[in-house]
Amino acid sequence: MSERKPTAFPILMKNDVCSLIQAADDVYQIRFFNRAANAYLVRGSARTILIDVGLSSNYPAMAECLTFAGCPPEKIDMVVLSHEHLDHIGAAWHFNERRTYVAAHRLAANKIMLRDDFSMLRKMFNEPNVPINIDIWLEEGNLIDLGNFRLNVMYTPGHTSACITLFEQDKGLLFAADTLMPGGVMGGVFGSGSISDYIQSLERIKGLNTKILLSGHGRLSDTPQEDVRIAIARSHGLLEDTAELFEALDARSNFEPIMQSVRDLNKLDD
């Protein structure tokens, strides 16, 4: 692990709920002090977006940060949601009311629009149960053109089945949400997620020429290559632990009920 101290990114303002941090020219991290995920303001020459929005209850404090940065909520053209977990999307309904476009991967959009509370982890947060509408369904290979920023949409499942990462190739900015965090921390594998998908997504990220990692939680990082190397090693370790656990079980007795269900289904037309 590198002994170099991480870069100190300047804190521009702070209130009781969050701080506004300069990540790069026209790019800001809004880092919340509670369990909400980071939000990122990217101020383009043609249009301005917000990547993730945190929890609904944090919206007034986030709006204060946006206004300080010269982009109050009414100037946000699009909100991009990295995946369906409530700590990333909870405040999106405030932007629905303003008629700001809200975008997400099609799998996340489906869960959010159907109000799949289990997939959204709603029980983990004491937040209002309000509908969130998704206007634009994103896919691998989409390009979000802001004028002076061109964000490539990468489908990076693993944490959930619906995760996306945004990469600005010219500036080396990687908005990785919960797929990768500073120090190689992983966001965990939830519900529809998969450790094998996680590994493949990290391997894709490893091949990028990333200069700054802008993750879903924690600080900004200027050592993304080291971060992803550690995360890949940890994910392989998790995969091996899972295999050992599986071997420790009596596989036949555990899978017999499943196999019986399959046999029963095959008899339905008899």
Secondary structure as UniProt FT lines:
FT   STRAND          11..14
FT   STRAND          18..24
FT   TURN            25..26
FT   STRAND          27..32
FT   STRAND          39..43
FT   STRAND          48..51
FT   HELIX           56..58
FT   HELIX           59..68
FT   TURN            69..70
FT   HELIX           73..75
FT   STRAND          78..81
FT   HELIX           86..89
FT   TURN            90..91
FT   HELIX           92..97
FT   TURN            98..99
FT   STRAND          101..105
FT   HELIX           106..113
FT   TURN            114..115
FT   HELIX           117..120
FT   HELIX           122..124
FT   STRAND          136..138
FT   TURN            140..141
FT   STRAND          143..145
FT   STRAND          150..155
FT   TURN            161..162
FT   STRAND          164..168
FT   TURN            169..172
FT   STRAND          173..177
FT   HELIX           182..184
FT   TURN            191..192
FT   HELIX           195..206
FT   STRAND          212..215
FT   HELIX           224..248
FT   HELIX           251..266
FT   TURN            267..269
//
